[in-house]
Amino acid sequence: MNLLTFEDNMAPSNEDKSKLEKEIFELISNNDIIGLKNIFLQHKLKPDIYDDNGMTPLQHAAYKGNKDIVQMLLDQLLLMADAKRDVVNSVGRTASQMAAFVGNHGCVATINNFIPKSDIVYYTIPQGLETEPKLPVSLAASFHKFVMQVNVHPVRVALNLQRIPGLGDNLEKVQKVLELMSEREMKRGPETNEVMAFKFHYLSFVVAEISRCRKRQLALQRDKSAEESVGKRGDEAEEKKLDPTESFAKKMLKSSRSGPAAALEFQESFLRECVREFPYRECTIFRQIVTSLAQKDSPTALSIVSAAINGQRGFTDNTVFCWTCGQEGAPKKCSKCKAVQYCDRECQRLHWFMHKKACARLSKEPTNKAPAVSASSLSSELQSLEVN
């Protein structure tokens, strides 16, 4: 059994190996990410470690449900070791299946969206007769972070594109590389990954639309500048008004009605068009998505696309999502109505043009919450029942 890989000049005894093994799995069990990171770096370990049941640190972290440790193992350790997502333990389960078994969907999504850095580096090297790479070397880290995102809500994709350094200024290159990555995934033979192929196509489709928004706005800006001269303050206001990310986000969030059940007509049409544009019509994931969209009372296109990429999720009734970008666990609420959640002020600002129509009404609606029952009153009620 392959236990640990050390530097030749630092090879410990078998007893030390056993102690380090136990310590690593104990740190994962205790959710100690700092201690785990230190032990790997200090001893120059590679994460090809197995316990008595054939489980790796990644599988333990996934089963435990610690998304931060899973991400750390993927980002800092497994990338160097050329990790494979499909490695199974003694009972034939992968790390992702172990996480799904105990309902840790965040870990499942993180593992399933893992992309080795070598897949990105390939596009930073000129191939064949090319004089320059398809993707600048300076964008490799930013692009890798972008394609690893789990939340595929189109607004979140647009915000990530805007916030991750370098990507917003190279939209056409980013979009072209995503297209090539989708094609490459479908031509891997036995290792074809239809899910990642569709995800790359989806991201490419979103980036292409944002790029079109930018071109349209730049054209309008040039036409207006030709007709009239504006002062410095006017130029700044126009530049802010013509932000392509904001324009795209507001189109995605626009609805003819307000409220939680309101249909986002443009977003629905946009995502359905994205599915229609997927070129590999014979693959399983395309047929599954089309079948789901064709149902009479089908869920939204966003929920179907998200489930296709990240897997089905159950028991989400009590999960809080950002009303703007769909990010799970949004911590902020509208200060007036307390009825909608957001990630931050930026998400609230983007959604305000729709929310302001319903904010006053929502703040006046009753909460319909049952009065809280104290433990002491409940105990006295039970005692009275026993006496009677």
WOQUIUR-V278214 format. One record per residue. N is the residue number from 1. RES is the residue in three letters. PHI is phi in whole degrees, -180 to 180 (NA if undefined). BURIAL is 1 if it has 9 or more other ideal C-beta (glycine too) atoms within 8 Angstrom, else 0. Layout:
BEGIN
((N	RES	PHI	BURIAL) (N	RES	PHI	BURIAL))
END
This chain:
BEGIN
((1	MET	NA	0) (2	ASN	-82	0) (3	LEU	-96	0) (4	LEU	-139	1) (5	THR	-120	0) (6	PHE	-118	1) (7	GLU	-67	0) (8	ASP	-58	0) (9	ASN	-86	0) (10	MET	-127	0) (11	ALA	-67	0) (12	PRO	-86	0) (13	SER	-74	0) (14	ASN	-61	0) (15	GLU	-66	0) (16	ASP	-65	0) (17	LYS	-60	1) (18	SER	-63	0) (19	LYS	-66	0) (20	LEU	-64	1) (21	GLU	-55	1) (22	LYS	-62	0) (23	GLU	-65	1) (24	ILE	-62	1) (25	PHE	-70	1) (26	GLU	-68	0) (27	LEU	-62	1) (28	ILE	-65	1) (29	SER	-62	0) (30	ASN	-93	0) (31	ASN	57	0) (32	ASP	-94	0) (33	ILE	-72	1) (34	ILE	-67	0) (35	GLY	-62	0) (36	LEU	-65	1) (37	LYS	-64	1) (38	ASN	-65	0) (39	ILE	-67	1) (40	PHE	-69	1) (41	LEU	-74	0) (42	GLN	-65	0) (43	HIS	-100	1) (44	LYS	52	0) (45	LEU	-88	1) (46	LYS	-107	0) (47	PRO	-82	1) (48	ASP	-89	1) (49	ILE	-115	1) (50	TYR	-132	1) (51	ASP	-90	1) (52	ASP	-64	0) (53	ASN	-98	0) (54	GLY	78	0) (55	MET	-97	1) (56	THR	-91	1) (57	PRO	-56	1) (58	LEU	-62	1) (59	GLN	-67	1) (60	HIS	-64	1) (61	ALA	-64	1) (62	ALA	-66	1) (63	TYR	-66	1) (64	LYS	-70	1) (65	GLY	88	1) (66	ASN	-92	1) (67	LYS	-65	1) (68	ASP	-65	0) (69	ILE	-68	1) (70	VAL	-58	1) (71	GLN	-65	1) (72	MET	-64	1) (73	LEU	-62	1) (74	LEU	-69	1) (75	ASP	-72	0) (76	GLN	-100	1) (77	LEU	-113	1) (78	LEU	-70	1) (79	LEU	-62	1) (80	MET	-74	0) (81	ALA	-97	1) (82	ASP	55	0) (83	ALA	-66	1) (84	LYS	-118	0) (85	ARG	-74	1) (86	ASP	-98	0) (87	VAL	-68	0) (88	VAL	-114	0) (89	ASN	-92	1) (90	SER	-68	0) (91	VAL	-105	0) (92	GLY	75	0) (93	ARG	-117	1) (94	THR	-84	1) (95	ALA	-61	1) (96	SER	-64	1) (97	GLN	-68	0) (98	MET	-64	1) (99	ALA	-67	1) (100	ALA	-65	1) (101	PHE	-59	0) (102	VAL	-104	0) (103	GLY	79	0) (104	ASN	-89	1) (105	HIS	-69	1) (106	GLY	-63	1) (107	CYS	-68	1) (108	VAL	-59	1) (109	ALA	-65	1) (110	THR	-62	1) (111	ILE	-68	1) (112	ASN	-67	1) (113	ASN	-94	1) (114	PHE	-70	1) (115	ILE	-127	1) (116	PRO	-62	0) (117	LYS	-62	1) (118	SER	-62	0) (119	ASP	-67	0) (120	ILE	-84	1) (121	VAL	-58	1) (122	TYR	-54	0) (123	TYR	-86	1) (124	THR	-95	1) (125	ILE	-117	0) (126	PRO	-58	0) (127	GLN	-109	0) (128	GLY	63	0) (129	LEU	-92	0) (130	GLU	-65	0) (131	THR	-94	0) (132	GLU	-145	0) (133	PRO	-72	1) (134	LYS	-70	1) (135	LEU	-130	1) (136	PRO	-59	1) (137	VAL	-58	0) (138	SER	-65	0) (139	LEU	-98	1) (140	ALA	-59	1) (141	ALA	-65	0) (142	SER	-65	1) (143	PHE	-66	1) (144	HIS	-61	1) (145	LYS	-63	1) (146	PHE	-64	1) (147	VAL	-75	1) (148	MET	-85	1) (149	GLN	-62	1) (150	VAL	-92	1) (151	ASN	-76	1) (152	VAL	-104	1) (153	HIS	-58	1) (154	PRO	-58	1) (155	VAL	-69	1) (156	ARG	-65	1) (157	VAL	-61	1) (158	ALA	-65	1) (159	LEU	-66	1) (160	ASN	-64	1) (161	LEU	-63	1) (162	GLN	-77	0) (163	ARG	-88	0) (164	ILE	-76	1) (165	PRO	-57	0) (166	GLY	91	1) (167	LEU	-73	1) (168	GLY	-63	0) (169	ASP	-91	0) (170	ASN	-134	1) (171	LEU	-60	1) (172	GLU	-66	0) (173	LYS	-67	1) (174	VAL	-61	1) (175	GLN	-65	1) (176	LYS	-67	1) (177	VAL	-65	1) (178	LEU	-62	1) (179	GLU	-60	1) (180	LEU	-66	1) (181	MET	-67	1) (182	SER	-64	1) (183	GLU	-64	1) (184	ARG	-65	0) (185	GLU	-63	1) (186	MET	-81	1) (187	LYS	-114	0) (188	ARG	-86	1) (189	GLY	72	0) (190	PRO	-62	0) (191	GLU	-95	0) (192	THR	-58	1) (193	ASN	-117	0) (194	GLU	-64	1) (195	VAL	-63	1) (196	MET	-69	1) (197	ALA	-62	1) (198	PHE	-69	1) (199	LYS	-61	1) (200	PHE	-64	1) (201	HIS	-62	1) (202	TYR	-62	1) (203	LEU	-62	1) (204	SER	-62	1) (205	PHE	-65	1) (206	VAL	-66	1) (207	VAL	-62	1) (208	ALA	-63	1) (209	GLU	-68	1) (210	ILE	-65	1) (211	SER	-63	1) (212	ARG	-66	0) (213	CYS	-60	1) (214	ARG	-64	1) (215	LYS	-64	0) (216	ARG	-63	0) (217	GLN	-70	1) (218	LEU	-66	1) (219	ALA	-65	0) (220	LEU	-63	1) (221	GLN	-65	1) (222	ARG	-66	0) (223	ASP	-64	0) (224	LYS	-71	1) (225	SER	-67	1) (226	ALA	-71	0) (227	GLU	-86	0) (228	GLU	-146	0) (229	SER	-96	0) (230	VAL	-123	0) (231	GLY	-75	0) (232	LYS	-63	0) (233	ARG	-66	0) (234	GLY	-66	0) (235	ASP	-63	1) (236	GLU	-65	0) (237	ALA	-65	0) (238	GLU	-66	1) (239	GLU	-63	0) (240	LYS	-67	0) (241	LYS	-65	0) (242	LEU	-96	1) (243	ASP	-64	0) (244	PRO	-66	1) (245	THR	-64	1) (246	GLU	-66	0) (247	SER	-61	1) (248	PHE	-64	1) (249	ALA	-61	1) (250	LYS	-69	1) (251	LYS	-66	1) (252	MET	-68	1) (253	LEU	-98	1) (254	LYS	-74	1) (255	SER	-144	1) (256	SER	-76	0) (257	ARG	-129	0) (258	SER	-118	0) (259	GLY	116	0) (260	PRO	-66	0) (261	ALA	-95	0) (262	ALA	-68	1) (263	ALA	-83	1) (264	LEU	-93	1) (265	GLU	-61	1) (266	PHE	-67	1) (267	GLN	-60	1) (268	GLU	-62	1) (269	SER	-65	0) (270	PHE	-63	1) (271	LEU	-70	1) (272	ARG	-66	1) (273	GLU	-65	0) (274	CYS	-60	1) (275	VAL	-64	1) (276	ARG	-62	0) (277	GLU	-79	0) (278	PHE	-65	1) (279	PRO	-76	0) (280	TYR	-99	1) (281	ARG	-73	0) (282	GLU	-90	0) (283	CYS	-78	1) (284	THR	-65	0) (285	ILE	-65	1) (286	PHE	-65	1) (287	ARG	-65	0) (288	GLN	-64	1) (289	ILE	-65	1) (290	VAL	-63	1) (291	THR	-62	0) (292	SER	-67	1) (293	LEU	-69	1) (294	ALA	-82	0) (295	GLN	-66	0) (296	LYS	-62	0) (297	ASP	-109	0) (298	SER	-73	0) (299	PRO	-65	0) (300	THR	-66	0) (301	ALA	-61	1) (302	LEU	-64	1) (303	SER	-66	0) (304	ILE	-70	1) (305	VAL	-65	1) (306	SER	-63	1) (307	ALA	-66	1) (308	ALA	-66	1) (309	ILE	-86	1) (310	ASN	-104	1) (311	GLY	93	1) (312	GLN	-69	0) (313	ARG	-128	0) (314	GLY	-112	0) (315	PHE	57	0) (316	THR	-105	0) (317	ASP	-60	0) (318	ASN	-96	0) (319	THR	-82	0) (320	VAL	-96	0) (321	PHE	-122	1) (322	CYS	-68	1) (323	TRP	-72	1) (324	THR	-94	1) (325	CYS	-117	1) (326	GLY	74	1) (327	GLN	-68	1) (328	GLU	-73	1) (329	GLY	75	0) (330	ALA	-60	1) (331	PRO	-87	0) (332	LYS	-99	1) (333	LYS	-126	0) (334	CYS	-61	1) (335	SER	-68	0) (336	LYS	-92	0) (337	CYS	-96	1) (338	LYS	59	0) (339	ALA	-105	0) (340	VAL	-127	1) (341	GLN	-113	1) (342	TYR	-141	1) (343	CYS	-71	1) (344	ASP	-162	0) (345	ARG	-66	0) (346	GLU	-63	0) (347	CYS	-65	1) (348	GLN	-64	1) (349	ARG	-64	0) (350	LEU	-64	1) (351	HIS	-91	1) (352	TRP	-62	0) (353	PHE	-61	0) (354	MET	-96	1) (355	HIS	-69	1) (356	LYS	-63	0) (357	LYS	-72	0) (358	ALA	-119	1) (359	CYS	-60	1) (360	ALA	-64	0) (361	ARG	-67	0) (362	LEU	-65	1) (363	SER	-70	1) (364	LYS	-94	0) (365	GLU	-73	0) (366	PRO	-67	0) (367	THR	-77	0) (368	ASN	59	0) (369	LYS	-95	0) (370	ALA	-70	0) (371	PRO	-62	0) (372	ALA	-69	0) (373	VAL	-109	0) (374	SER	-77	0) (375	ALA	-65	0) (376	SER	-67	0) (377	SER	-67	0) (378	LEU	-65	1) (379	SER	-64	0) (380	SER	-66	0) (381	GLU	-65	0) (382	LEU	-65	0) (383	GLN	-65	0) (384	SER	-66	0) (385	LEU	-67	0) (386	GLU	-65	0) (387	VAL	-67	0) (388	ASN	-69	0))
END
